Amino acid sequence: MNSQKGAQQKDISIEAFCDLVVDGLQDKKGKNIIKLDLRHLDDAPTDFFIICEGDSNTQVKALADGVYEKIKKELGMIPSHVEGTQTSLWVLVDYFDVVVHVFYRETRKYYELEDLWSDALFTEYDNL
């Protein structure tokens, strides 16, 4: 993992980092969580996408905030970029090697991000 400005981070594998992100999403009842492993694709913008959805704008923001807080608390890292929190239809939390996409259900269906990266290796997680 690349370190972020001013952040003290623990040594952690990228897989363990992804697990923490998924835990943060599951803590806030994120639905239809999928991890896309893009490392084998030459044109991929990152190593992993983690995608999930919420039932409302409020939940979408809470999911993104939950990931932010979990990673900050556990690893002392902050994302390099966060966008979409004003409308909370699609919030992107960018940790450089891992990009988290939190969608409102209808927005996720519209953009079909999983279809755009269908060559990725998919891991699906149970709804809690």
Residue pairs with C-beta under 8 A, 6 or more apart in sequence:
1 9
1 12
1 14
1 17
1 77
1 95
1 96
1 97
2 96
2 97
3 9
3 77
4 77
4 78
4 79
4 80
4 95
5 78
6 78
7 75
7 76
7 77
7 78
8 76
9 75
9 76
9 77
10 74
10 75
10 76
12 20
12 75
14 47
14 48
14 97
14 98
17 71
17 75
17 95
17 97
17 98
18 35
18 48
18 50
18 98
20 70
20 71
20 74
20 75
21 50
21 67
21 70
21 71
21 95
21 98
21 100
22 33
22 35
22 50
22 125
23 70
24 63
24 66
24 67
24 69
24 70
24 71
25 33
25 50
25 52
25 63
25 66
25 67
25 100
25 102
26 33
26 125
26 128
27 66
27 70
28 54
28 59
28 62
28 63
28 66
29 59
29 127
29 128
30 52
30 53
30 54
30 63
30 102
31 52
31 53
31 54
31 55
31 105
31 127
32 51
32 52
32 53
32 108
32 124
32 127
33 50
33 51
33 52
33 124
33 125
33 127
34 50
34 51
34 52
34 114
34 122
34 123
34 124
34 125
35 48
35 49
35 50
35 51
35 122
35 123
35 125
36 48
36 49
36 50
36 51
36 114
36 117
36 120
36 121
36 122
37 47
37 48
37 120
37 121
37 122
37 123
38 44
38 45
38 46
38 47
38 48
38 49
38 117
38 120
39 47
39 48
40 121
41 117
41 119
41 120
44 117
44 120
45 99
46 96
46 97
46 98
46 99
47 97
47 98
48 97
48 98
48 99
49 98
49 99
49 100
49 101
49 113
49 117
49 120
50 98
50 99
50 100
50 101
51 100
51 101
51 102
51 103
51 108
51 113
51 114
52 63
52 101
52 102
52 103
53 60
53 102
53 103
53 104
53 105
53 108
54 60
54 62
54 63
54 102
54 103
54 104
54 105
55 105
56 104
57 87
57 88
57 89
57 104
58 88
60 88
60 89
60 90
60 91
60 102
60 103
60 104
61 85
61 88
61 91
63 91
63 102
64 82
64 84
64 85
64 88
64 91
64 93
64 100
64 102
67 93
67 100
67 102
68 78
68 79
68 82
68 93
71 77
71 78
71 79
71 95
72 78
77 95
79 93
79 94
79 95
80 94
80 95
80 96
81 92
81 93
81 94
82 91
82 92
82 93
82 94
83 91
83 92
84 90
84 91
84 92
85 91
88 104
89 103
89 104
89 107
90 101
90 102
90 103
90 104
90 107
90 108
90 111
91 101
91 102
92 99
92 100
92 101
92 102
93 99
93 100
93 102
94 100
101 113
103 111
103 113
114 122
